[in-house]
Amino acid sequence: MAFSPFKFLQEVRSETAKVTWPTRRETTITTIMVFVMVALASIFFFASDMIIRYLVTFLLGVR
């Protein structure tokens, strides 16, 4: 079975034509949602870190 770069490129082009590309609006909304979720996750992990830090320092009596 020989490798044919020309056939490979034809197959890539035909598969790319089948892709349903998102609209500009869908891309914008998705990007905004990613930024919102990153902000929420960072707030959650910051709060979790502070709570764990407080509990560890309280339990170990470090200050």
Secondary structure, DSSP 8 states (H G I E B T S, - for coil): ----HHHHHHHHHHHHHH-----HHHHHHHHHHHHHHHHHHHHHHHHHHHHHHHHHHHHHT--
